[in-house]
Amino acid sequence: MPGLRQLDVEARDGIVTLSGTVRTYYEKQLSQQRCKRVAGVIRLVDNVEVAN
């Protein structure tokens, strides 16, 4: 999905931080789901904003 390519992802000690802007709430949810499915992710910090 092209909108997800603009996100910044930082991972440290099992904590993943997402930041950036997506076009829709669906893209935001999708980015969260994909990160949570990665092995070793303990916590997700979501700093993604939806810009219409």
PyMOL Python script that loads the backbone (N, CA, C, O; Angstrom):
from pymol import cmd

cmd.read_pdbstr("""\
ATOM      1  N   MET A   1       0.856  -1.171   0.000  1.00  0.00           N
ATOM      2  CA  MET A   1       0.000   0.000   0.000  1.00  0.00           C
ATOM      3  C   MET A   1       0.906   1.240   0.000  1.00  0.00           C
ATOM      4  O   MET A   1       1.732   1.387   0.901  1.00  0.00           O
ATOM      5  N   PRO A   2       0.774   2.110  -0.962  1.00  0.00           N
ATOM      6  CA  PRO A   2       1.672   3.266  -1.097  1.00  0.00           C
ATOM      7  C   PRO A   2       1.688   4.206   0.104  1.00  0.00           C
ATOM      8  O   PRO A   2       2.741   4.751   0.437  1.00  0.00           O
ATOM      9  N   GLY A   3       0.551   4.408   0.761  1.00  0.00           N
ATOM     10  CA  GLY A   3       0.493   5.323   1.896  1.00  0.00           C
ATOM     11  C   GLY A   3       1.343   4.875   3.073  1.00  0.00           C
ATOM     12  O   GLY A   3       1.828   5.705   3.843  1.00  0.00           O
ATOM     13  N   LEU A   4       1.526   3.577   3.216  1.00  0.00           N
ATOM     14  CA  LEU A   4       2.296   3.043   4.335  1.00  0.00           C
ATOM     15  C   LEU A   4       3.792   3.209   4.128  1.00  0.00           C
ATOM     16  O   LEU A   4       4.557   3.140   5.090  1.00  0.00           O
ATOM     17  N   ARG A   5       4.215   3.423   2.915  1.00  0.00           N
ATOM     18  CA  ARG A   5       5.643   3.596   2.626  1.00  0.00           C
ATOM     19  C   ARG A   5       6.199   4.897   3.185  1.00  0.00           C
ATOM     20  O   ARG A   5       7.416   5.057   3.282  1.00  0.00           O
ATOM     21  N   GLN A   6       5.343   5.808   3.547  1.00  0.00           N
ATOM     22  CA  GLN A   6       5.764   7.104   4.056  1.00  0.00           C
ATOM     23  C   GLN A   6       5.941   7.116   5.570  1.00  0.00           C
ATOM     24  O   GLN A   6       6.314   8.140   6.141  1.00  0.00           O
ATOM     25  N   LEU A   7       5.681   6.000   6.215  1.00  0.00           N
ATOM     26  CA  LEU A   7       5.775   5.945   7.671  1.00  0.00           C
ATOM     27  C   LEU A   7       7.210   5.680   8.114  1.00  0.00           C
ATOM     28  O   LEU A   7       7.975   4.997   7.433  1.00  0.00           O
ATOM     29  N   ASP A   8       7.553   6.237   9.267  1.00  0.00           N
ATOM     30  CA  ASP A   8       8.840   5.962   9.894  1.00  0.00           C
ATOM     31  C   ASP A   8       8.611   4.883  10.936  1.00  0.00           C
ATOM     32  O   ASP A   8       7.645   4.933  11.697  1.00  0.00           O
ATOM     33  N   VAL A   9       9.514   3.902  10.963  1.00  0.00           N
ATOM     34  CA  VAL A   9       9.410   2.800  11.907  1.00  0.00           C
ATOM     35  C   VAL A   9      10.719   2.701  12.674  1.00  0.00           C
ATOM     36  O   VAL A   9      11.799   2.627  12.088  1.00  0.00           O
ATOM     37  N   GLU A  10      10.600   2.700  13.982  1.00  0.00           N
ATOM     38  CA  GLU A  10      11.772   2.524  14.837  1.00  0.00           C
ATOM     39  C   GLU A  10      11.496   1.346  15.757  1.00  0.00           C
ATOM     40  O   GLU A  10      10.421   1.252  16.350  1.00  0.00           O
ATOM     41  N   ALA A  11      12.467   0.448  15.876  1.00  0.00           N
ATOM     42  CA  ALA A  11      12.310  -0.716  16.740  1.00  0.00           C
ATOM     43  C   ALA A  11      13.496  -0.811  17.686  1.00  0.00           C
ATOM     44  O   ALA A  11      14.653  -0.709  17.278  1.00  0.00           O
ATOM     45  N   ARG A  12      13.177  -1.008  18.966  1.00  0.00           N
ATOM     46  CA  ARG A  12      14.228  -1.143  19.974  1.00  0.00           C
ATOM     47  C   ARG A  12      13.685  -1.960  21.148  1.00  0.00           C
ATOM     48  O   ARG A  12      12.669  -1.610  21.749  1.00  0.00           O
ATOM     49  N   ASP A  13      14.366  -3.031  21.454  1.00  0.00           N
ATOM     50  CA  ASP A  13      14.010  -3.869  22.606  1.00  0.00           C
ATOM     51  C   ASP A  13      12.544  -4.306  22.598  1.00  0.00           C
ATOM     52  O   ASP A  13      11.889  -4.310  23.641  1.00  0.00           O
ATOM     53  N   GLY A  14      12.037  -4.668  21.435  1.00  0.00           N
ATOM     54  CA  GLY A  14      10.667  -5.154  21.331  1.00  0.00           C
ATOM     55  C   GLY A  14       9.598  -4.079  21.258  1.00  0.00           C
ATOM     56  O   GLY A  14       8.409  -4.380  21.155  1.00  0.00           O
ATOM     57  N   ILE A  15      10.026  -2.822  21.312  1.00  0.00           N
ATOM     58  CA  ILE A  15       9.071  -1.711  21.224  1.00  0.00           C
ATOM     59  C   ILE A  15       9.198  -1.085  19.839  1.00  0.00           C
ATOM     60  O   ILE A  15      10.274  -0.637  19.442  1.00  0.00           O
ATOM     61  N   VAL A  16       8.094  -1.062  19.119  1.00  0.00           N
ATOM     62  CA  VAL A  16       8.066  -0.494  17.776  1.00  0.00           C
ATOM     63  C   VAL A  16       7.313   0.824  17.824  1.00  0.00           C
ATOM     64  O   VAL A  16       6.205   0.897  18.354  1.00  0.00           O
ATOM     65  N   THR A  17       7.920   1.866  17.267  1.00  0.00           N
ATOM     66  CA  THR A  17       7.287   3.175  17.199  1.00  0.00           C
ATOM     67  C   THR A  17       7.011   3.517  15.744  1.00  0.00           C
ATOM     68  O   THR A  17       7.918   3.528  14.913  1.00  0.00           O
ATOM     69  N   LEU A  18       5.756   3.793  15.449  1.00  0.00           N
ATOM     70  CA  LEU A  18       5.331   4.228  14.115  1.00  0.00           C
ATOM     71  C   LEU A  18       5.047   5.714  14.163  1.00  0.00           C
ATOM     72  O   LEU A  18       4.414   6.207  15.097  1.00  0.00           O
ATOM     73  N   SER A  19       5.520   6.427  13.149  1.00  0.00           N
ATOM     74  CA  SER A  19       5.193   7.850  13.064  1.00  0.00           C
ATOM     75  C   SER A  19       5.087   8.260  11.608  1.00  0.00           C
ATOM     76  O   SER A  19       5.678   7.644  10.721  1.00  0.00           O
ATOM     77  N   GLY A  20       4.325   9.309  11.389  1.00  0.00           N
ATOM     78  CA  GLY A  20       4.112   9.813  10.041  1.00  0.00           C
ATOM     79  C   GLY A  20       2.644  10.089   9.809  1.00  0.00           C
ATOM     80  O   GLY A  20       1.852  10.177  10.748  1.00  0.00           O
ATOM     81  N   THR A  21       2.296  10.223   8.543  1.00  0.00           N
ATOM     82  CA  THR A  21       0.925  10.577   8.166  1.00  0.00           C
ATOM     83  C   THR A  21       0.429   9.628   7.085  1.00  0.00           C
ATOM     84  O   THR A  21       1.150   9.310   6.139  1.00  0.00           O
ATOM     85  N   VAL A  22      -0.810   9.181   7.240  1.00  0.00           N
ATOM     86  CA  VAL A  22      -1.474   8.364   6.229  1.00  0.00           C
ATOM     87  C   VAL A  22      -2.737   9.087   5.778  1.00  0.00           C
ATOM     88  O   VAL A  22      -3.167  10.055   6.405  1.00  0.00           O
ATOM     89  N   ARG A  23      -3.327   8.608   4.684  1.00  0.00           N
ATOM     90  CA  ARG A  23      -4.489   9.286   4.120  1.00  0.00           C
ATOM     91  C   ARG A  23      -5.809   8.866   4.737  1.00  0.00           C
ATOM     92  O   ARG A  23      -6.765   9.643   4.753  1.00  0.00           O
ATOM     93  N   THR A  24      -5.872   7.634   5.250  1.00  0.00           N
ATOM     94  CA  THR A  24      -7.144   7.134   5.766  1.00  0.00           C
ATOM     95  C   THR A  24      -6.945   6.426   7.105  1.00  0.00           C
ATOM     96  O   THR A  24      -5.839   6.015   7.456  1.00  0.00           O
ATOM     97  N   TYR A  25      -8.050   6.296   7.841  1.00  0.00           N
ATOM     98  CA  TYR A  25      -8.018   5.564   9.101  1.00  0.00           C
ATOM     99  C   TYR A  25      -7.721   4.092   8.832  1.00  0.00           C
ATOM    100  O   TYR A  25      -7.072   3.431   9.644  1.00  0.00           O
ATOM    101  N   TYR A  26      -8.194   3.573   7.693  1.00  0.00           N
ATOM    102  CA  TYR A  26      -7.912   2.186   7.310  1.00  0.00           C
ATOM    103  C   TYR A  26      -6.406   1.956   7.195  1.00  0.00           C
ATOM    104  O   TYR A  26      -5.904   0.944   7.684  1.00  0.00           O
ATOM    105  N   GLU A  27      -5.684   2.862   6.566  1.00  0.00           N
ATOM    106  CA  GLU A  27      -4.233   2.717   6.441  1.00  0.00           C
ATOM    107  C   GLU A  27      -3.567   2.729   7.814  1.00  0.00           C
ATOM    108  O   GLU A  27      -2.598   2.005   8.042  1.00  0.00           O
ATOM    109  N   LYS A  28      -4.078   3.538   8.716  1.00  0.00           N
ATOM    110  CA  LYS A  28      -3.542   3.578  10.082  1.00  0.00           C
ATOM    111  C   LYS A  28      -3.742   2.223  10.763  1.00  0.00           C
ATOM    112  O   LYS A  28      -2.812   1.690  11.368  1.00  0.00           O
ATOM    113  N   GLN A  29      -4.940   1.670  10.668  1.00  0.00           N
ATOM    114  CA  GLN A  29      -5.216   0.369  11.262  1.00  0.00           C
ATOM    115  C   GLN A  29      -4.357  -0.722  10.641  1.00  0.00           C
ATOM    116  O   GLN A  29      -3.845  -1.593  11.345  1.00  0.00           O
ATOM    117  N   LEU A  30      -4.201  -0.676   9.342  1.00  0.00           N
ATOM    118  CA  LEU A  30      -3.400  -1.664   8.634  1.00  0.00           C
ATOM    119  C   LEU A  30      -1.945  -1.626   9.091  1.00  0.00           C
ATOM    120  O   LEU A  30      -1.326  -2.673   9.281  1.00  0.00           O
ATOM    121  N   SER A  31      -1.402  -0.435   9.265  1.00  0.00           N
ATOM    122  CA  SER A  31      -0.013  -0.313   9.715  1.00  0.00           C
ATOM    123  C   SER A  31       0.152  -0.895  11.117  1.00  0.00           C
ATOM    124  O   SER A  31       1.160  -1.541  11.400  1.00  0.00           O
ATOM    125  N   GLN A  32      -0.814  -0.677  11.985  1.00  0.00           N
ATOM    126  CA  GLN A  32      -0.762  -1.223  13.344  1.00  0.00           C
ATOM    127  C   GLN A  32      -0.810  -2.745  13.315  1.00  0.00           C
ATOM    128  O   GLN A  32      -0.028  -3.405  13.998  1.00  0.00           O
ATOM    129  N   GLN A  33      -1.714  -3.300  12.536  1.00  0.00           N
ATOM    130  CA  GLN A  33      -1.872  -4.750  12.460  1.00  0.00           C
ATOM    131  C   GLN A  33      -0.611  -5.420  11.928  1.00  0.00           C
ATOM    132  O   GLN A  33      -0.195  -6.463  12.433  1.00  0.00           O
ATOM    133  N   ARG A  34      -0.015  -4.829  10.927  1.00  0.00           N
ATOM    134  CA  ARG A  34       1.183  -5.432  10.335  1.00  0.00           C
ATOM    135  C   ARG A  34       2.352  -5.424  11.308  1.00  0.00           C
ATOM    136  O   ARG A  34       3.127  -6.380  11.349  1.00  0.00           O
ATOM    137  N   CYS A  35       2.488  -4.379  12.076  1.00  0.00           N
ATOM    138  CA  CYS A  35       3.581  -4.317  13.056  1.00  0.00           C
ATOM    139  C   CYS A  35       3.382  -5.318  14.180  1.00  0.00           C
ATOM    140  O   CYS A  35       4.340  -5.938  14.642  1.00  0.00           O
ATOM    141  N   LYS A  36       2.156  -5.475  14.617  1.00  0.00           N
ATOM    142  CA  LYS A  36       1.868  -6.381  15.729  1.00  0.00           C
ATOM    143  C   LYS A  36       2.126  -7.843  15.358  1.00  0.00           C
ATOM    144  O   LYS A  36       2.356  -8.669  16.241  1.00  0.00           O
ATOM    145  N   ARG A  37       2.090  -8.171  14.065  1.00  0.00           N
ATOM    146  CA  ARG A  37       2.294  -9.544  13.633  1.00  0.00           C
ATOM    147  C   ARG A  37       3.775  -9.917  13.517  1.00  0.00           C
ATOM    148  O   ARG A  37       4.096 -11.082  13.285  1.00  0.00           O
ATOM    149  N   VAL A  38       4.656  -8.974  13.671  1.00  0.00           N
ATOM    150  CA  VAL A  38       6.091  -9.257  13.572  1.00  0.00           C
ATOM    151  C   VAL A  38       6.560  -9.919  14.863  1.00  0.00           C
ATOM    152  O   VAL A  38       6.248  -9.452  15.958  1.00  0.00           O
ATOM    153  N   ALA A  39       7.306 -11.002  14.728  1.00  0.00           N
ATOM    154  CA  ALA A  39       7.813 -11.723  15.896  1.00  0.00           C
ATOM    155  C   ALA A  39       8.710 -10.813  16.729  1.00  0.00           C
ATOM    156  O   ALA A  39       9.540 -10.083  16.190  1.00  0.00           O
ATOM    157  N   GLY A  40       8.537 -10.863  18.029  1.00  0.00           N
ATOM    158  CA  GLY A  40       9.373 -10.091  18.938  1.00  0.00           C
ATOM    159  C   GLY A  40       8.814  -8.741  19.342  1.00  0.00           C
ATOM    160  O   GLY A  40       9.371  -8.078  20.217  1.00  0.00           O
ATOM    161  N   VAL A  41       7.717  -8.321  18.716  1.00  0.00           N
ATOM    162  CA  VAL A  41       7.118  -7.040  19.075  1.00  0.00           C
ATOM    163  C   VAL A  41       6.351  -7.211  20.387  1.00  0.00           C
ATOM    164  O   VAL A  41       5.415  -8.005  20.477  1.00  0.00           O
ATOM    165  N   ILE A  42       6.761  -6.458  21.387  1.00  0.00           N
ATOM    166  CA  ILE A  42       6.123  -6.500  22.695  1.00  0.00           C
ATOM    167  C   ILE A  42       5.090  -5.388  22.827  1.00  0.00           C
ATOM    168  O   ILE A  42       4.013  -5.577  23.391  1.00  0.00           O
ATOM    169  N   ARG A  43       5.444  -4.236  22.296  1.00  0.00           N
ATOM    170  CA  ARG A  43       4.580  -3.059  22.435  1.00  0.00           C
ATOM    171  C   ARG A  43       4.655  -2.213  21.170  1.00  0.00           C
ATOM    172  O   ARG A  43       5.696  -2.153  20.515  1.00  0.00           O
ATOM    173  N   LEU A  44       3.554  -1.565  20.833  1.00  0.00           N
ATOM    174  CA  LEU A  44       3.494  -0.683  19.670  1.00  0.00           C
ATOM    175  C   LEU A  44       3.129   0.719  20.130  1.00  0.00           C
ATOM    176  O   LEU A  44       2.114   0.917  20.798  1.00  0.00           O
ATOM    177  N   VAL A  45       3.949   1.676  19.775  1.00  0.00           N
ATOM    178  CA  VAL A  45       3.664   3.085  20.051  1.00  0.00           C
ATOM    179  C   VAL A  45       3.222   3.699  18.727  1.00  0.00           C
ATOM    180  O   VAL A  45       3.993   3.751  17.769  1.00  0.00           O
ATOM    181  N   ASP A  46       1.997   4.156  18.683  1.00  0.00           N
ATOM    182  CA  ASP A  46       1.409   4.661  17.438  1.00  0.00           C
ATOM    183  C   ASP A  46       1.361   6.182  17.444  1.00  0.00           C
ATOM    184  O   ASP A  46       0.558   6.789  18.152  1.00  0.00           O
ATOM    185  N   ASN A  47       2.227   6.784  16.649  1.00  0.00           N
ATOM    186  CA  ASN A  47       2.240   8.240  16.484  1.00  0.00           C
ATOM    187  C   ASN A  47       1.806   8.625  15.069  1.00  0.00           C
ATOM    188  O   ASN A  47       2.177   9.686  14.568  1.00  0.00           O
ATOM    189  N   VAL A  48       1.028   7.770  14.438  1.00  0.00           N
ATOM    190  CA  VAL A  48       0.565   7.989  13.062  1.00  0.00           C
ATOM    191  C   VAL A  48      -0.659   8.888  13.095  1.00  0.00           C
ATOM    192  O   VAL A  48      -1.562   8.694  13.909  1.00  0.00           O
ATOM    193  N   GLU A  49      -0.683   9.864  12.213  1.00  0.00           N
ATOM    194  CA  GLU A  49      -1.815  10.768  12.081  1.00  0.00           C
ATOM    195  C   GLU A  49      -2.520  10.542  10.751  1.00  0.00           C
ATOM    196  O   GLU A  49      -1.894  10.193   9.750  1.00  0.00           O
ATOM    197  N   VAL A  50      -3.829  10.748  10.759  1.00  0.00           N
ATOM    198  CA  VAL A  50      -4.623  10.651   9.535  1.00  0.00           C
ATOM    199  C   VAL A  50      -4.859  12.066   9.028  1.00  0.00           C
ATOM    200  O   VAL A  50      -5.418  12.909   9.729  1.00  0.00           O
ATOM    201  N   ALA A  51      -4.424  12.306   7.799  1.00  0.00           N
ATOM    202  CA  ALA A  51      -4.607  13.634   7.190  1.00  0.00           C
ATOM    203  C   ALA A  51      -5.555  13.512   6.027  1.00  0.00           C
ATOM    204  O   ALA A  51      -5.284  12.782   5.074  1.00  0.00           O
ATOM    205  N   ASN A  52      -6.656  14.213   6.091  1.00  0.00           N
ATOM    206  CA  ASN A  52      -7.638  14.180   5.001  1.00  0.00           C
ATOM    207  C   ASN A  52      -7.371  15.290   4.037  1.00  0.00           C
ATOM    208  O   ASN A  52      -8.088  15.435   3.047  1.00  0.00           O
TER     209      ASN A  52
END
""", "prot")
cmd.dss("prot")
cmd.show_as("cartoon", "prot")
cmd.util.cbc("prot")
cmd.orient("prot")
